[in-house]
Amino acid sequence: MSEQQRPGTSLSAESRNSIAGRWGTQGMPAEKAKDFSSSTRRLLSWLRPERTGVTFVLIAAVGSVTLYVLGPRILGNATDVVFNGLRSGGPKAIDFDDLHRVLLTAGAMYLVGGVLAFLQSYLLAGVVQRTMFRLRGEVENKINRLPLRYVDGQPRGDLLSRVTNDIDNVAQSMQQTLSQMLTSVLQITGVLVMMMLISPILGAVALITVPASIYLMKAITTRSKTRYIAQWRHTGGLNAIVEESFSGHAIVKVFGRHREVEQRFAERNEDLYEAGFAAQFISGTIQPAMMFLGNLNYVIIAVVGGLRVSSGAMSLGSVQAFIQYSRQFTQPLTQFASMINVMQSGIASVERVFELLDAPDEPADPAEPLTDETPRGRVEFEHVHFSYDPDRPLIEDLSLVAEPGQTVAIVGPTGAGKTTLVNLLMRFYDLDGGVIRLDGNDISQMTRHELRSNMGMVLQDTWLFSGTIRDNIAYGNLDATDEQIHEAARATYVDRFVHSLPDGYDTVLDDEAGTVSAGEKQLITIARAFLANPTILILDEATSSVDTRTEVLIQKAMAALRKERTSFVIAHRLSTIRDADTILVMDGGAIVEQGNHDTLLAKRGAYYELYNSQFAGAAAELV
């Protein structure tokens, strides 16, 4: 990336966010959901492709709840059979045939209800997981559509947390809440209907607790919602610190900054602890509160029901069924309240995912893009303007031409805009003004794939994925044969050290490529670019990680690789670009000098000073 500090990198973002003491968050308002109801509706809209599955889930849920709700009433009839028999003539007067029939009916209803409940859970699991499969796929596609400007402005750990932790939390929340909340609503409705049919008076008594339950749920969930939002925000921040510290583990150790890292981790971990504790504690008060109201309701119903049985207004079986229904009435209320808190956690996560999905995409490729069947590699910058920050211009009115086959070296101090120039050519960033042409075609009128398929790039920071050395080289051309891979390896001197490895080209590289040295990693990336056979070659200080002897070999390989290709070479070691056709000296986003090595030395200007600072030991005065 550019040498210029970009706003919003992971380090600077974390520095801004993590400087808080143990008591720094006390009394600080937590971040609130932007629009809870809107986010919920948007999440549920992802279920539309699963309409058939959702329909069967609803049918199974209605069937199982209906059978479970009818169960206590049937068992109440069994109680009446026993009670009436005992009252009329003792145990011998009990109609056991009728009792068996009632009990078998109740048992069959519970059995079928259980099967339907199992089927509901099975179908719902498929619905939720398929929905999350599509959501993950959309997030992956979105990441590929995001402009580099957005990615550079996000802490990497927080971005990864949105893609992994937050989506997993959404999946778990949906799996738990959709089934439980649906079942709870159906149970509450069904039980209320049965209670009213048995005794409107006792039903009215049971309903007294509903307003109190609703008030408690609203009061508690309102307070816990903000804590869940803060919990997942701090989780993303903590992941950013861990990712940053792990990827820079060696640097942390070298400079002895492990205590500072531990302090930052402890501070953010403390923030997460406080938010998580508050969210779980507040949401956890729902169940005991609802149990208290349920027990109070149970006592009132038992007293009133006993009085009505003694007066002959109700049968004992009806009171027994009603008491069971009162238990069934308060239990789904408690479950519903608990699931609201789980759902809030899921909505807090899905809002973070939706923020990612709603981020602006890269400008779309033109509907009728320009194509070049025979690219030659002529590159022209015409009055180019660009800045990362509108208030801090970087490149202003820059113009240059690179003819096919030429090698253009770009040198200059850190922050001069050297890498930025290459990023603009690759369309990692779009121009603020001017135009860049490739073989006469405006690159903004070409598809990014068409443009980048003509280019090969070797960065200063090597990147190798987990896989074999063969796979990493073949990444430059997935259709390459083994012979082509070996030829690229021989041309770039990879073949020389591969044979010293136990598994040769099948040696597996880990995430940090610890099985090979830094210079050997760079050689592999150069072989990858060689295999791609690009029209335009971009080398961003590609030999910085190799020793002097290897650098000589690489320079020979680079000379062969650059033959008949337009090459842009970003260099700090000026010895590597003496044979460049054109050397651009940049400073402050502008080209201050241009020419070949001998011409620029003769001018005794900026290039002369840079060259002598490296080879003549000249000291630059620092102001």
N, C-alpha and C positions, 0 to 999 in steps of 0.2 A: 504494500500500500504506500501511499505518499509519505514522504519524510515529515511532512507538516502534521502537527498534532491535530487530529480531527476531534470535533466535539462529540462526546457521548461514547468514547471507548469504554471497555469494561473497567479499566483501572480508574479512570476519572469518575465514572458514574458511581462506582463502589465507594470511592473516596468521599464523594458528596453524601452518600446515603448512610455510610457505616459509622460516621463520627458521632456517636451517642454513648453516653455513660449508662451505667446500670439504671439510673433513675431518669434517664433522658426521655423515656417514653411515658413516664407517669403523667397522667392528666392530658396527654396529647390525643386529640381526636383521631380515631382510626379512619382509614380510607373507606368511603361508602360505595356501595354498588351504584353504578350509573343508572341502571333501570332494571330492577329485579324482575318485574312482571314481563317487560319486553324481552329480556334475556331468556326467561322461562319459555315464553311462546316461541322464540326463535329456536331454542333447543328442541322443543317438541316438534317443530316443523321438520326437523331432520328425520322424524319417524314416518313421514309421508310415504317414502318408498316401501315401508313395511306395513302398509294398510291392511293387507290380508292377514299377516301375522298378528297385528294388533287386534283385529276383529276377533280372531280365534281366542286371543288372550282374554278379551272382554267376555266372550261367551263362556269360556271356562270359569272365569272369575264369578260371573253372575250365577252360574250353575252351582259352583261349590258353596258360595256364600248363602244362596237360597236354601240348599240342603242343610247346611250348618244352622241356619237361623230357625228352620222348621224343627230341628232336632229337639230342643227343650220343650216345645209344645207337645211333641209326640211322647216324650218321657213324662210330661205332666199327666197325659192321659193314662200312662201306666201306673203312676202314683194314685190316680183316682180309682182305677180298677182295684188296686190293693186296698186302698182306704175304704171304699164302698163295700168291698167284700167283708173286711174286718168289722165294719160297723153293723152290717146286716146279719152276720151269723158266724163270725170268727174265721179262722184260716180256711176251714173247709168250704166256706162260701165264696172264696176267691175264684173268679173265672180264669183259670190258668191258660186255657186255650186263647182267650182274648188277650191275656197278658203276654203270652208267647208271640202272638201275632204283632202286637204293638212293639215289643222289644226287637223282633226280627226286622220290622219295618224301620225302626230307628237305627239299628245296626247297619242295614243296607244303605240307608241314606248317608250315614257317616262314612261308609266305605266308598260310595260313589263320589261323595264330596271330597274325600282325600285324594282319589284318583284325579279328579278335575283340578284340584289345587296343585298336584304334582305336574299335570300337563300344563297348567298356567305358568308355573315357574320355568319349565323346560322351554316353552315357546318364548317366554319373555327374555330368557337368557340369550336365545338366538337373535331376537329382535334388537336387543341392546348391543350385543357384540358386533352384529353386522352394521349397526349405525355407527359405532365407534370405529369400525374398519373404514367406513366411508369418510368419517371425520378425519382420521389420521391420514388417509390418502389425500384429502383436500388440503390439510396442513402441509404435507410434503410438497404437493404441487404449488402451494402458495409460497413456500420458502424458495422454490426454484424461480418464482416470478418476482420475488422481492428485489428491489434495486439494491445495489451494494451500499448505497448511502444509508438505507434503513438498517441493514445488518451491522454496519460499522457503528451505528448510533445506539446499539443495544448491548447490554452486558451479555456475554455469550452464555454464562450459566443460567441467567434468567430466561433467555430464549429457549435453551434446552429444557428448562423446567416446564415451560408452557407446552412443549411438544410431548413431553413424557409424563411428568408428575400430574400436571393439571388434567390431561386427557384421561389418565388412569383414574383420577379422583372423580371425574365426570362419569366414567363408566360404572364405578362402584356405587356412586350416588344414584344413578338411574336404576341400576339393578335392584337396589334396596327400596328406593322410594316409590317407583312406579307400581310395583306389586303391592307393597304394604299400604300405600295411600289409596290405591284403587280398592283393595279389599276392605280397608277401614271405612271408606265412604259407603260402600255397599252394605257392610255390616251395620253401620250406624243407621242407615235408611231402613234396612230390613228389620232390625231389632226394634226400632221405634214404631214401625207399623204393627208388629206383633204385640208390643206392649199396649198400644192403644186398643187393639182388638180385644185383649184380655181384660184390661181395666183402664178406662180413660182417666179415672181419678189417680191411680198409681202412676200412669203415664205422665200426667201433669206434674206429679211430685218429682219423677225422675228428670223431667225437663228443667227443673229449677237449677240443676247444676250446669246446664249447658252454657248460659251466659257467663257464669263464673269461669268455666273452662276456656271459653273463647277469649275472655279478657286476659287470663293468665298466659295463654299461648301467645297472644299478640304482644303482651308486655315483654315476655321472655325472648321470643324470637326477634323482636326489634333490637334488643340489646345484643343478642348473640350474632346477628347478621354482620354487623360491622367488624366484629372480632374475627369471623371466618375470612372476610375479605383481607384483613391485615395478616392473618395467619399464612395465607397462600402467597401474599406479596412478599412477606419476609422469607418464606421458603424459597422463592425465586432468587432473592438477594443472597441468601446463604449458599445456594447452589453456585451462584456467580463467584463468590469468594473461594469456594472449594475448587471449582474448575480452574480459576485463575492461579491459585496457589499450587495446584497439582501440575498444571502445564508448565509453570515456571519454578518447579521445585528446586532445580539445580541453582537457579539464580538466588532464590530465597536462602539456600544454604550458604552459598558463596559469600553473600553480603551479611549473613547473620541476622536476617530479618524475620526469623521464625517467631520471635516474641511479638513483633508487631502484627504478623499474620494471625497468631493465636489470639491477640487482643481484638483484632477486627472480627475474627470468627466468634469469639466469646460475646462481643457486643451484639452482633447480629443474631447469634444463637439466643441471647437473652431476650431480644425483641421477639423472636419466634416463640420462645417459651412463654412470655407474658401474654402474647396474643392467643397462642394455643390453649394455655391454661384458662384464660378468661372465656374463650369460646366453648371449651368443653365443660367448664364449671357451670356457666350460665345455662347452656343447653341441657346439662344434666339435672337441673332443678325442675325440669318439666315433669319427669316421671314421679318423683315423690309428691309434687304438688297435685298432680292428677290422681295419684293413689289416695291422697288424703280426701279429695272431693269424692272419689269413688266409694271409699269406706263410709264417709258421711252419708252419701246417697243410699248405700246398702242398709245402714242402721235405720234411716227414716222409712224406707220401703218395708223392712222387716216389721217395724212397729205398726205402721199403718195396715200392712197386709194381715198381721196377726189379729188386729182389731176387726177387720172385715171378715176374716174366717170365723171368728167367735160370734159375730153377728149373723152369720149365714149368708152374707152378701157375695162371698167368693168361696170356691172349693179349695181344698188344700193343694191339689195338683196345680191349680191355676196360680196360686201364690208361689209354689215351688218353681214353676216355669218362669214366673215374672222375676223372681230373685235371680235366676240364672240369666235372664235377659238383661237385668240391671248390671250384672257383671260383664256381660258381653257388650253392653252399651258403653261403659266407662273404659274398657280395655282398648277398643279401637280409637277412642278419643285420645288416650295416652300415646298409642302407636302413631296416630296421625300427627300429634304435636312433635314427637321425636323425629319423625320422618321429615317434617318441615325443616328442622335444624340440619339434618343430613343433606337435604336438598339445597339449603342455603350454602353449605360448603361446596356442593357441586356447582351451583350457579356462580359462586365466587370464582371457581376455576374456569368455568366455561366463558365467563366474561373476559378473562385473560386470553383464552384461546380465540375468542371472537375479535378481540383487539388486534391480534396477529392477522386473522383472516381479513379484517377491514383495512389493514394498512395498504397504502396505495401501491399498485403494481408498477413494474417497469412500463414505460410507454409502449404501447402495442406496436408490433412490427407492421409495416405498411401493408395495405390490402393487396397491392400489386407491386411486390418488391422487385428491385433491380437484381439481376444475376449476371455473373461473368463466367462464361464457359471456359475461357482461357486466361486465367489471372496471370498478370506479369509482375505485379508487386510495386507499382508506382504509387507512392503515398504523398499526398499534398495537404498541408495545413494552411487554411486561408483565414486570416484575421480571427483566430480562435480566442474566445474569452471563456474563462471558467473560474469558479471559486467554490470551496466547500462551505464557506460561510459568506452570505451576501454582504456582510459588513467588512469582510477582509478579502479583497480581490487577490487572486493568486496568479492567474495567467491572463494577460491583457494584450490583445492584438498581436498574437503570435502567428507567424507565417514561415513555412519551410517546405522544401520539396526533397523527397528521397527517390531517386531514379531506380528502376529495376536492377537488382544485383548489387546495389551499393550497400556499404556498411556505414551506418550512421551511429556514431558514439555520442552519448550524452553525458556530460560531466558537470560538476558544480557542487557547491556546498550543500549540506543537509538542509532540507526545506526549500530548495530552489525550484522544485516542481518536476524533477526528472521522471520519477515513477508516475506522477500524475499524467504526464504527457502520454505514457504508454497506456494507462488506464483509459484515457480518452480514445486512443486508437482502437482499443479492444471494446469500446462502448460499455465499460463497467460503469461509467458515468456519462451523462449526456451533456452536451455543450450548453453554455449560457448564451453563446453567440458565435458566429462564424460557421465554418464548414470544414470537414475532413473528407478528402476524396481518396478512394482506392481505385486505381486504373480509370480515373475520371468519373467514377460513380460516387455520389454522396453516400457515405456509410449509413446515415440515418434512414436512407431509402432502401437499405438492404436488411434482410432478416439477421438477427444476431447469430444464428446458427451458420448462415452462409458466410458472414463476415469472419467469425472465429474459426471456421473450418479451414480458412486459408492461413491460419497463424499457429505457430508453435511457441511455447513460452517456457523459459527456465528461470525460476525465481531464486532470489538470494536465500530465502527460507524454504528449505526442501520440504516436500510433502510426499509421504509414502503411506499407503493404506495397508491394513493387515492382509497379507497374502504373500505369495511367493515372489522372488525377484523376477521370474518370468512374467507373472501377472502384472507387476508394476511397470515393466518395460512395455508390455503389450497394451497398456492403457492408452498409449499414443496412437495405436491402430489396432482395434479389436479383431480385425480380419487378417492380421499379419500371420504368416507361417513361422514355424520355429526357426527356419533358416534365416528369415528376415530379422527375427528377434536377435539371433546370434550375430548376424552381420552388423546390426546397430550396436550391439554390445562390444564387438571387436573394434568398431570404428571409434568408440568413445572409451576404450580401455576398461570397460566393465568386465569383459571376458577374462582379463588378466587376474583379477582377484576372486572371481566367482569360482574358479576351479580349485581354489584353496579352501573353499567351504565344504563341509561334509556332504551336503545335499546339492551342491552346485546351483543351477538355476531354480531348483525346487526348494531352496532354502526359504523358510517362512520368516517374514519380517513381522515383528510385533508393532504395537501402536507407535512406539517411539523409535522403532528400527534399531533397537539396541544391539542386534547381531552384526551390524556393520558400522563402520566409522562415519563421521560427519562428511569427510571427503568422498567416501564410497557412496553415501546416499546421494551426494550431488552428482556423481557420475551416472547413477541410475536415472536421475531425472533428466540428465542431458541425453542419455540413450533413448529415453522416452520421446523427447522432442525430435531426435534424429529419426526415429521410426515413423513419426507422424508425417514427415516429408512435407513441411509447410512451404507456402510461398513467401511468407513473411516470418522472420525469426526474431524473437524478443528475448534478450538475455539481460536479466536484472542482477548484475554482479554475480554471474553464474559460477565463477571460479574462486569465490571468496573463502570457501571452506576446504580448499585443497592445498597441499604443500607445494613448494616452489617447483620441485621436479615434476610432480603430477600436473602442475599448471602449464608447464611447457608442453606436455603431451596433450593436454586438453586444448591448448591454443592451436595445435596442429589439427586436432579433431574439429575444432570450431571453424578453422579455415576451410576444411572440406565441407563442413555442414553449411557454411555461409555461401558457398560457391553457387552462383546463379540464383541466390535468394536475397531479397531485401532484408537487411538485418538492422535492428535497433539494439544497441549495446549500452546499458547503463553501467558506468564504471566508476569506481573510486580509485583503484590502482591504475594509474595512467599508463603503466607499462603494457597493459593488456590491449590498448586501443591505438598503438602507434601506427598500425597499418590501416586504420579506418579511412574510408574515402572522405568522409566529412565528420568533423568533430564540432558538436554544439556545446558551447559553454553557457550554462543557464544560471541565473541569479534572480531571485524574487519573481519567478514565473516568466521571465523574459530571456530571450537569447541575446547575450551581450557580446559574444564572439562566435564566428563560424569560419571553418576552414580545415585544412589537413594539419597534421602534426607539425611539419616543418614550417608551414606558413604562420601558424599561431605562435610558435616559439619565436619566430623572427619579429612578430609584432610586439613582443615583450609586454603583453597585457595580462588579462585575468588568467588565461591558460598558462602563460609563462610562470606566473606566481604559483599556481597550483602545482605545476610540474616541478619547479625548483623546491617547493616545500616538501616534496617527497624524495627527491633525488639529490638535492644539493644541501639539504639540512637547513634551509632558510627558516627562520623563526617568524611566525606571523604575530604581529602585535595585537593583543586582545584589548578591545576598548570596553 
